[in-house]
Amino acid sequence: MALLDSLRLLQVVVLLLAISFVYLVYISIYRLFFHPLAKYPGPLLAKLTTWYSAYHNYVNDVHIDILRCHAVYGDFVRYGPDRLVVNSANGFHDIYGHAKNIAKSKAYWALLGKEEEWSVLTAWDKTVHGRKRRVIAQGFTEAAVRGYEPVIKENIAILCKRLLASDGREGAPEASSAWSLPLDMSKFANYLSFDIMTDVVFSVKRHLIENPDYRWITSCIERMMNRIGVVSMVPWTRWWGLGLHWAIKPDGVRAYLRFHDEAVYFAKARMKQQLPEGRKDVYQNLLNAKDAQTGEGLPLPELLAETGLLIVAGSDTTSSALAGIFFYLSHNPSVYAKVAHEVRTTFPSVSSINHGPELRSCVYLYAVVNECLRMCPPVSAAPWRVVLKGGQRIDGHDIPEGTEVGTGLYSLMHNPAYFAEPFKFNPDRWIETETNPAANIEIQRRAFVPFLSGARMCAAKNLAMAELLITTAQVLYTMDFKVPDGPGGKVGQVSEKGRKLKTGAVGLKTTGLVEVSKSPHDDLVDGIGPDAYWALVNLGSILQKGLVNQEFGELD
C-alpha cells in the first residue's frame, strides 16, 4: 500500500512538472512570437521574464544595461514581457507629459510600507494623486523654500566646519599637517543630505555630520532603495496576500523595518515639538495646507506617509547629485577654477550666499549643477508607467493598453542625438555663445529631465535645487578641490577619463575621498572672502560591489 501511495505521489509530481513544462513552453512561444510587443527588439531573457530587469536592479547596473540595449536595439527596446523602454525626447514627453492616457505602473507598489498608505509618489489613481499633489506642492513653493534656507545653510556650515576642523578620523585632533588624511566625500554628502531633510521636514536634528552613532541609517536607506529597485520589477510578488516580496533581499527588509521605526520616532517627536516663532518646516506647512478644489488637507496618516517618504527620497537623491558635483569639479580643474572664481567674486562672504538674485546671476554655477545632474541624474533608470484602455501613441508608435512604458533618464541624457559628446563633462554646453546657439540649448533642454516633467514632476524640485546650489556655492567659497598625486587620485576610476557608478531605485551612487587643509587668507586666490579656507578634495570613486566597468565622463 505504501509503495502504491508513493507511485501515485510520483505520478502527481511528474504530471505537475509536465504541465509546468508545457506552460513554460507555451508562454515562451507566445511572448516571443505572438505577443503584441513581439515586433520590438530586446534581450531574449527580457522578452521572457521580468526577472531580467530585477537582476540588473539587484546588481545596480540597470541604467547601464538600458543604455547598452539602446545602443544595440535602437530607441524602442522591449525590456520585459509587457515593457518598452523608449530613448527619445518625443517619447519621453509622450509618456510623462500632461493629459496622456497613461498612469503609474504597479512597479510603485514596491514603495508601499507596512501600513500600505498611498503617497504622492506611489498613488496610481490620477484623482488621488492630483489631490495629494495640490497639497504637497504648497510645502515646496519658492516662498516655502526660502523659509527653509536658514536650516539648509546651518547644516552646510556644520559640514564645512567638520571638514576643516580635523583630518576626518573620528576623535582625531586638530589637523597639524598641511593636508589631512582622505575623507570619504560621498559619505559626508549622505550625512549632509540626511541632516538637512530631517531638519527641514520634521525639525529633528540627528547630526550625522558630527556624530557617527547614527550614521547606520544611511546604509539602511541604501539597502532599502536597492530592494525597492528589485521588487519594483516583479510587483506580482505582492499579489494574493502571500507576502512573497518580503522574501526578496532580506537585508533590505530589515533595513526598511529599522528605518520605519525611526520615521515613526521622527513623526512623534515632531508632533510634541513647539517650533520657535517664525520657524516653519515641511510638516507644519503641509499640516496647514488645504486643497484649493476641495478645501481639505491631508489626514494625519497620509501626512506621515508623505513626510517619511520625503526624507528617504530627498536625502538619497540629493546626496547622489552632490557626490557627482564634487567628483566632476575635482577632476576638471579648469571648470573648477571658473566656477569658484564666479562664486567668490559674486559674494562678499559665506553668509551672503542666499537663494536670491545674486545666486541666480551665477550662470556658470547653474551650468555646472545642470551638467552634473545630466551626467549622474538622481533618478537614472526608467520610472515606469502603464498605458490605459484605448492605447497611447508614443513617438509615432501605437502602444497597446496594459503595456508598461518608460524612459531611462540616464540613457536619454547621454543620447548623442541631443548632447554632443554625451560622456564629456562640459558645463559650457548650457551657455549660449556664437558656437552654441540658443537652438542647440533648446534641443538639449527638451531631453534634460532629471526631475521628470508633467503632472508627476518631482514636487520637491525647488528644495533640491536650492540645496544643490547653496551647498556647491558655500563649499566652493570655503574650499578648493583637486585630485591628489599618487594612486589615491585614481581610486575608483575605470580609466584616465572615467569613473565607476552604481545605481539603485533612485540615483547613481559614487564614493569619493577628501583631503582638507587650513590656510591663512593671504594664501588664497583672488576673490575668496576673508572668512574662507582652502580644502584639497580628492573625489576619486571607491570601488564597491556591484559597480560596472563603464566610462562616465571625460575629464580635463
C-alpha positions in Angstrom: 0.0 0.0 0.0 2.8 2.4 0.9 4.5 1.6 -2.4 1.3 2.3 -4.3 0.9 5.6 -2.5 4.5 6.5 -3.4 3.9 5.7 -7.0 0.7 7.8 -7.1 2.6 10.7 -5.5 5.4 10.3 -8.1 2.8 10.3 -10.8 1.3 13.5 -9.5 4.7 15.2 -9.2 5.6 14.1 -12.8 2.2 15.3 -14.0 2.7 18.7 -12.4 6.2 19.0 -13.8 4.9 18.1 -17.2 2.1 20.7 -17.0 4.6 23.3 -15.8 7.0 22.5 -18.7 4.2 22.7 -21.3 3.0 26.0 -19.8 6.5 27.5 -19.9 7.0 26.4 -23.5 3.6 27.8 -24.4 4.1 31.2 -22.6 7.6 31.5 -24.1 6.4 30.9 -27.6 3.6 33.3 -27.1 5.8 36.1 -25.7 8.4 35.6 -28.4 6.2 35.4 -31.5 2.6 36.3 -30.8 2.7 38.9 -28.0 1.6 42.5 -29.1 5.1 43.6 -28.3 6.8 40.7 -30.2 7.9 43.1 -33.0 10.1 45.1 -30.7 13.7 44.1 -30.3 15.3 43.5 -27.0 17.3 40.9 -24.9 15.9 37.4 -25.1 15.6 37.0 -21.4 13.9 40.4 -21.1 11.2 39.3 -23.5 10.6 36.1 -21.5 10.7 37.3 -17.8 10.6 40.3 -15.6 13.4 38.8 -13.6 15.8 40.1 -16.2 15.3 43.7 -15.1 15.1 42.7 -11.5 18.5 41.1 -11.7 20.0 44.3 -13.2 18.4 46.3 -10.4 19.9 43.8 -7.9 23.5 44.3 -9.2 23.0 48.1 -9.5 23.6 48.5 -13.2 20.2 48.8 -14.7 21.0 52.3 -16.1 23.9 50.9 -18.0 22.0 47.9 -19.2 19.3 50.2 -20.6 22.0 52.3 -22.3 23.6 49.2 -23.8 20.2 47.9 -25.0 19.5 51.2 -26.9 23.0 51.1 -28.4 22.2 47.6 -29.7 18.5 47.6 -30.5 17.5 51.3 -31.1 15.2 53.8 -29.4 12.4 51.3 -28.7 13.5 48.3 -26.6 11.4 45.5 -25.2 12.7 45.4 -21.6 10.2 42.9 -20.2 7.3 40.7 -21.4 5.0 43.7 -21.2 7.5 46.6 -21.0 9.0 49.0 -23.5 11.8 51.5 -22.8 12.0 54.5 -25.1 15.1 56.6 -25.7 13.8 59.8 -27.4 12.8 63.2 -26.2 9.5 62.9 -28.0 8.8 59.5 -26.5 9.6 60.8 -23.0 7.1 63.7 -23.3 4.5 61.4 -24.8 4.9 59.2 -21.7 5.3 61.7 -18.9 3.6 64.8 -20.3 0.2 66.2 -19.3 -3.1 64.7 -20.4 -1.7 61.4 -21.6 -3.6 58.1 -21.5 -1.0 56.8 -19.1 -0.8 56.1 -15.3 1.8 55.0 -12.9 2.5 51.3 -13.1 2.4 48.7 -10.4 6.1 49.0 -10.0 5.4 51.7 -7.5 3.8 49.2 -5.2 7.3 48.4 -4.1 7.3 51.7 -2.2 4.3 50.9 -0.1 5.2 50.5 3.6 3.8 48.3 6.3 0.6 50.4 6.5 0.3 50.5 2.7 -0.6 54.1 2.8 -0.6 55.7 -0.7 1.6 58.7 -1.1 2.0 61.3 -3.9 4.9 59.1 -5.2 3.0 55.8 -5.2 -0.6 56.8 -6.0 -1.5 55.4 -9.4 -5.1 56.9 -9.4 -4.9 60.3 -11.1 -7.6 61.8 -8.9 -6.0 60.7 -5.7 -2.6 61.8 -7.0 -4.0 65.2 -8.0 -5.5 65.8 -4.6 -2.3 64.9 -2.8 -0.1 66.8 -5.3 -2.0 70.1 -4.8 -1.4 69.9 -1.1 2.2 68.7 -1.2 3.2 71.4 -3.7 2.4 74.1 -1.1 5.2 72.8 1.1 7.8 73.4 -1.7 6.9 76.8 -3.2 9.6 79.4 -3.7 8.4 81.2 -0.6 8.4 78.0 1.4 11.9 77.0 0.3 13.2 80.5 1.3 11.8 79.8 4.8 13.9 76.5 4.9 17.1 78.3 3.7 18.5 79.1 7.2 18.3 75.5 8.2 20.0 74.4 4.9 22.8 76.9 5.4 23.2 76.0 9.0 23.8 72.3 8.1 26.2 73.2 5.3 28.2 75.4 7.7 28.4 72.4 10.1 29.7 70.3 7.2 32.4 72.8 6.2 33.5 73.2 9.8 33.7 69.5 10.2 35.8 69.0 7.1 38.2 71.8 8.0 38.5 71.1 11.7 40.3 67.7 11.7 41.8 65.1 9.5 38.5 63.3 9.2 39.1 60.4 11.6 36.6 60.2 14.4 38.1 61.6 17.5 41.1 62.9 15.7 42.8 66.1 17.0 43.0 69.4 15.0 44.9 68.7 11.8 48.6 69.6 12.2 49.9 68.9 8.7 49.2 70.9 5.6 46.7 68.4 4.4 44.5 65.9 6.2 44.1 62.3 5.5 41.4 61.4 2.9 37.8 61.8 3.9 35.0 59.9 2.1 33.1 62.8 0.5 30.3 60.6 -0.7 29.5 59.6 2.9 29.6 63.2 4.0 27.2 64.1 1.2 24.9 61.4 2.6 25.2 62.8 6.1 24.6 66.4 4.9 21.6 65.5 2.9 20.0 63.4 5.6 20.7 66.1 8.3 19.1 68.7 6.0 16.0 66.6 5.2 15.2 65.6 8.8 15.7 69.2 9.9 13.7 70.7 7.0 10.9 68.2 7.2 10.5 67.5 10.9 12.8 70.0 12.7 14.6 66.9 14.1 18.4 67.0 14.3 20.4 63.8 14.2 23.8 65.4 13.5 25.2 62.7 11.2 27.9 65.0 10.1 29.4 65.3 13.6 28.1 62.2 15.3 28.9 58.7 14.0 26.5 56.9 16.3 23.5 57.5 14.0 25.2 57.0 10.6 23.9 53.5 10.2 20.7 55.0 8.8 22.4 56.0 5.6 23.3 52.4 4.9 19.7 51.4 5.8 18.4 53.8 3.1 20.8 52.4 0.5 19.8 48.8 1.2 16.1 49.8 1.2 16.4 51.5 -2.2 18.3 48.6 -3.7 15.5 46.2 -2.6 12.8 48.6 -3.9 14.5 48.6 -7.3 14.3 44.8 -7.4 10.7 44.5 -6.1 9.5 47.2 -8.4 10.4 45.0 -11.4 8.4 42.0 -10.0 5.4 43.7 -8.4 3.4 40.5 -8.8 5.3 39.2 -5.7 2.8 41.3 -3.7 -0.2 39.6 -5.1 -2.6 37.2 -3.5 -1.6 38.4 0.0 1.2 35.8 0.3 3.9 38.5 1.0 6.4 36.9 -1.4 8.0 40.3 -1.8 9.2 40.2 1.9 11.5 37.3 0.9 13.4 39.4 -1.6 16.6 41.0 -0.3 16.0 40.2 3.5 18.7 42.7 4.4 16.7 45.4 2.7 13.6 44.3 4.6 15.5 44.5 7.9 16.8 47.9 6.8 13.3 49.1 6.0 11.8 47.9 9.3 14.6 49.7 11.2 14.1 52.9 9.2 10.4 52.7 9.7 10.8 52.7 13.4 13.0 55.8 13.1 10.5 57.5 10.9 7.8 56.9 13.4 10.1 58.4 16.0 10.6 61.5 13.9 6.9 62.0 13.5 6.1 61.5 17.2 8.9 63.8 18.2 7.7 66.5 15.8 4.1 66.3 17.0 5.3 67.0 20.5 7.5 69.9 19.4 6.7 73.5 19.5 8.7 75.4 16.9 10.2 78.9 17.7 8.1 81.8 16.4 8.7 82.4 12.7 10.2 78.9 12.1 8.3 76.6 9.8 9.2 73.1 8.5 7.6 70.9 5.8 5.5 69.1 8.4 4.0 72.4 9.6 3.4 73.7 6.1 1.7 70.5 5.0 -0.4 70.3 8.2 -1.8 73.7 7.4 -2.1 73.2 3.6 -5.6 72.8 2.0 -6.6 71.5 -1.4 -7.9 74.5 -3.3 -10.5 72.4 -5.0 -11.9 70.5 -2.0 -10.8 72.7 0.9 -9.5 69.6 2.6 -6.0 68.9 3.9 -4.1 65.6 4.3 -5.3 63.3 7.1 -2.6 62.6 9.6 -1.8 59.0 8.3 -1.3 60.4 4.8 0.8 63.3 6.1 3.1 61.0 7.9 3.4 58.7 4.8 4.3 61.8 2.7 6.9 63.2 5.1 8.6 59.9 5.9 9.0 59.2 2.2 10.3 62.7 1.6 13.2 62.0 4.0 14.2 58.9 2.1 13.7 60.2 -1.4 15.1 63.7 -0.7 18.2 62.6 1.1 19.1 59.8 -1.3 18.7 61.7 -4.5 20.3 64.9 -3.3 23.4 63.1 -1.9 23.8 61.3 -5.3 23.8 64.7 -7.1 26.2 66.2 -4.6 28.7 63.3 -4.9 28.6 63.8 -8.7 29.2 67.6 -8.4 32.2 67.1 -6.2 33.6 64.3 -8.4 33.4 66.2 -11.7 34.7 69.5 -10.2 37.7 67.8 -8.7 38.6 66.0 -11.9 38.0 69.1 -14.1 40.3 71.8 -12.7 39.6 74.3 -15.5 35.9 74.1 -14.8 36.5 74.2 -11.0 38.6 77.4 -11.3 36.0 79.1 -13.4 33.0 78.4 -11.2 35.0 79.0 -8.0 36.0 82.4 -9.3 32.4 83.2 -10.2 31.2 82.4 -6.7 34.0 84.1 -4.9 33.6 87.3 -6.9 29.8 87.4 -6.6 29.5 87.1 -2.8 31.4 89.2 -0.3 31.1 86.5 2.4 29.8 83.0 3.0 26.9 84.4 5.0 25.8 86.4 2.0 25.2 83.3 -0.1 21.4 83.0 -0.4 19.0 81.6 -2.9 18.3 85.0 -4.4 19.2 87.3 -7.3 23.0 87.1 -6.7 22.9 83.3 -6.8 20.8 83.3 -9.9 23.3 85.6 -11.5 25.9 82.8 -11.2 25.3 81.5 -14.7 28.2 79.1 -14.7 27.3 77.7 -11.3 23.9 76.8 -12.7 25.6 75.3 -15.7 27.8 73.1 -13.5 24.9 71.9 -11.4 22.8 71.1 -14.5 25.7 69.3 -16.2 26.2 67.2 -13.1 22.5 66.4 -13.0 22.8 65.3 -16.6 25.9 63.2 -16.0 24.6 61.4 -13.0 20.8 62.1 -12.6 19.2 61.4 -9.2 16.8 59.1 -11.0 18.8 57.1 -13.5 16.6 54.2 -14.6 13.1 54.3 -16.1 10.2 55.5 -13.9 7.6 53.1 -15.2 4.1 54.0 -16.4 1.3 51.8 -17.8 -0.8 52.5 -20.9 -4.5 52.7 -20.1 -7.5 51.4 -22.1 -7.5 52.7 -25.6 -3.8 52.8 -26.0 -1.3 55.6 -26.4 0.7 56.9 -29.4 4.4 57.3 -28.3 6.8 58.9 -30.7 4.9 57.6 -33.7 4.2 54.1 -32.3 0.8 53.0 -31.3 1.3 51.2 -27.9 -1.5 48.9 -26.7 -3.1 49.2 -23.3 -1.5 47.3 -20.5 2.0 48.0 -21.7 4.4 49.3 -19.2 6.5 52.1 -20.8 9.3 54.3 -19.5 12.4 56.2 -20.5 15.8 55.5 -18.9 16.8 59.0 -17.7 20.5 58.2 -17.8 20.3 56.9 -21.3 18.2 59.8 -22.6 20.6 62.4 -21.1 23.5 60.6 -22.7 21.9 60.3 -26.1 24.2 61.8 -28.8 21.1 62.9 -30.7 20.6 65.6 -28.1 24.0 66.0 -26.4 27.3 66.3 -28.4 30.0 64.2 -26.8 27.5 63.0 -24.2 30.1 61.4 -21.9 32.1 64.5 -21.6 31.6 66.8 -18.6 31.0 70.1 -20.3 29.0 72.8 -18.4 29.6 75.2 -21.4 27.0 73.2 -23.3 24.4 75.1 -21.3 25.7 78.6 -22.0 24.6 80.4 -25.2 27.5 81.5 -27.5 28.1 82.1 -31.2 29.2 78.4 -31.5 26.5 77.2 -29.2 23.3 79.0 -30.3 20.0 79.0 -28.3 18.5 76.4 -30.7 21.1 73.9 -29.6 20.4 74.6 -26.0 16.7 74.2 -26.5 17.3 70.7 -28.1 19.2 69.8 -25.0 16.7 71.2 -22.6 13.9 69.1 -24.1 16.0 66.0 -23.2 17.2 67.3 -19.9 14.8 65.8 -17.4 16.5 65.0 -14.1 13.2 65.8 -12.2 10.8 64.3 -14.8 8.1 66.6 -16.2 4.4 67.0 -16.3 2.0 66.3 -13.5 4.4 63.8 -12.0 7.4 66.1 -11.9 9.3 66.0 -8.6 7.3 68.0 -6.1 10.4 69.0 -4.2 12.4 70.2 -7.2 12.7 73.7 -5.8 14.1 72.4 -2.5 16.5 70.1 -4.2 17.9 72.8 -6.5 18.2 75.2 -3.6 20.1 72.7 -1.6 22.5 71.8 -4.5 23.2 75.4 -5.5 23.7 76.7 -2.0 25.8 73.7 -0.9 28.0 74.0 -4.0 28.4 77.7 -3.7 29.2 77.6 0.0 31.7 74.8 -0.3 33.4 76.4 -3.3 33.7 79.6 -1.3 35.5 77.9 1.6 37.3 75.1 -0.1 39.3 74.2 -3.2 39.3 70.8 -4.9 41.9 68.8 -6.7 42.8 65.1 -7.2 45.9 64.3 -5.2 49.0 62.8 -6.7 49.7 59.1 -6.5 47.3 56.1 -6.6 44.8 57.7 -4.3 43.8 60.1 -7.0 42.8 57.2 -9.3 40.7 55.2 -6.8 37.5 54.2 -8.5 38.4 55.4 -12.0 37.9 53.0 -14.8 40.4 54.9 -16.9 42.1 58.3 -17.1 38.8 59.6 -18.4 36.1 58.0 -16.4 34.7 56.7 -13.1 32.5 53.9 -11.9 29.0 54.3 -10.7 26.2 52.1 -9.4 22.5 52.8 -9.4 19.6 51.8 -7.3 15.9 52.6 -7.3 16.6 56.3 -7.2 20.0 57.6 -8.0 23.5 56.9 -9.2 25.9 56.5 -6.3 29.7 57.0 -6.0 32.0 57.5 -3.1 34.9 59.9 -3.0 37.9 60.9 -0.8 38.5 64.4 0.6 41.7 65.9 1.9 41.3 69.1 3.9 43.8 71.9 4.7 43.6 75.2 6.6 45.3 78.2 5.1 45.5 81.9 6.1 43.6 84.3 3.9 46.8 85.8 2.5 47.5 82.5 0.7 44.1 82.3 -1.0 43.3 83.1 -4.7 41.9 86.4 -5.7 38.2 86.8 -5.0 37.9 84.5 -1.9 36.3 86.1 1.1 38.0 86.9 4.4 36.4 84.0 6.3 37.4 81.4 3.8 39.8 78.4 3.9 41.2 76.1 1.4 40.4 72.4 1.2 42.1 69.9 -1.0 39.5 67.4 -2.1 40.1 64.1 -3.8 36.9 62.7 -5.1 38.0 59.5 -6.8 35.3 56.9 -6.6 35.8 53.9 -4.3 35.0 50.6 -5.9 32.0 49.0 -4.4 30.3 45.7 -5.0 28.0 45.8 -8.0 29.8 48.6 -9.8 30.0 48.4 -13.6 33.1 48.8 -15.8 31.9 51.8 -17.8 33.3 55.3 -18.6 31.0 58.0 -17.3 32.8 61.3 -18.1 35.8 62.7 -19.9 38.0 64.7 -17.7 40.3 67.6 -18.3 
